[in-house]
Amino acid sequence: MTSIELQDKKWLLKGNITFKEILPILDQVNQYDWKESIILDLSFVKEIDTTIISFILEQKRQAKKFGKQFSLENSPESLKSLASLYGIENLI
């Protein structure tokens, strides 16, 4: 099951993050007030597609808009490969 836990300054993303599963995740994060910078922990992410890249870039835009940081930790190799494929490894 796909889920995201919002804990203080860390979001813990779990499960598959594909086009099919992203809407409930977006519903949750769109309610975030950006009073703090966020670290997205990808330790428990299983299957991904390009949807996760769009998700990450959008959250980075939101953080920047509010003068905050959005960073990643424990990125899976599959995300690094996708970012490299699209030439955006410096943004991810």
N, C-alpha and C positions, 0 to 999 in steps of 0.2 A: 504494500500500500504506500502511496506517495503522500508525504506530509512535510510540513515545515514547522519547526518549533522556534518561536521567537523568545529568546532568553537574554535579557539585558542587551548587551552589545553584540550578541552572536545569534545568527540564524542557522539552525541545524536542518539541512535538507536531507530527506530520506526517500529511498525508492527510485523508481524510474522517472526521469525528467524528459518527457517527450511532448510533442504537440497534444497528444491525447490527455496527458495528466496535468498540464500547466495551469489551466483555469482556476482550480481551487487554490493553488499556490498564489497566483496573482491576486485573487480576492483577499487573501490574508495580508500580503505585503503592501497592497495598495492602501491599507488602513494605517500603515506605519507613519508616525508624525515627524520622523527625521530629526529628533532632538539630539541623537547620538550617532556617531559613526558606527558602521556595521561590518562585522566579519562574517562571511558566508562559509560555513564549514560543509565541505562536500564529502566527508568521510564515509557516509552511508548511502551515497548515490550509486545506483546500479546502472541501468541503461540510460543513455542520453542520445539526443539528436541535436540538430542545430538550434532547436528551441531554447536550449540552455544558454547559448551564446547571446541570443536576443534578450533573454531574461537578465543576464549579467550586465550587458551594455545598458539596458534601460535602468537598472538599479544604480549603476554608476552615474548615469545622467541625473537621476533623482537626487542622489547624494550630493553631487556637485551643485545642483540648484539650491540646496539648503546649506552649502558650505561644509559638508561632511565628507567623510571617506567611505568607500565601499571596497573591501578587499576580500580575497579568497584565501582559504587554507584547505589543505588536503585535496587539491585538485586531482581528479583521476587522469590517467594517461590518455584516455579517450578524449577528454576535453582539451588537453594540450595538443593532441593531433588535429582536432577540428580547428582550433585557433590557428595552428600553423598552416593548415590547408587554406584558410581564408586570409592569411597574412596579417592576423591581428593578435599574434602572441604577446605583443607588448601592451595590449589593452586588457588582456585577461589575466 
